[in-house]
Amino acid sequence: MAARVLYLVRHGNVHNPERVAYGRLPGFVLSERGRAEAVEAARTLAPASFAAVYHSPLERAAETAALLASASEAPLRVDERLHEWDRGERPSEVAARMRAFVDEWLRGAEGCAVAVSHRDPIRALLIALEGDDPDTAVHDLRRFPLPTAGIYLLTAEDGAVRCDAVSLPPDRD
């Protein structure tokens, strides 16, 4: 069986001049810099032939996904499991819903896809895939650094899932 490839992309920088801790609040869109980051991520992913671009329902993720998909004919698909961390949600719960998304994608027909989510949900997933406990490890920001529009690659082959950094632009926040 051929390798399955899933690119995990953090949304671009958010327009937030008031420095609000926005979390799941609606209405936070990409800044000009965030749009440029998403365009650069699209250039990075251009050689990949992905079948779909999944994304969190939040505006910043949807905008990033649209920019990633604009150079291809890949459809956009909203998936709640890619949503930002919810208040009261434990890191292991975040990792579990993200893993449920990955597991469903692995059972599907798409050999290559993109998923646009948020820093902490992606990090919780990657930590869990390494076999560590996200509840104790997710706050170590040195593990799986993920600046805005950063990209990690999940490759699944012969029952094993491997994670590699693809593009980690400088974190300017």
Summary of the structure (lengths in Angstrom):
residues: 173
radius of gyration: 14.9
end to end distance: 41.2
largest distance: 49.8
contacts: 566
relative contact order: 0.23
helix: 35%
strand: 21%
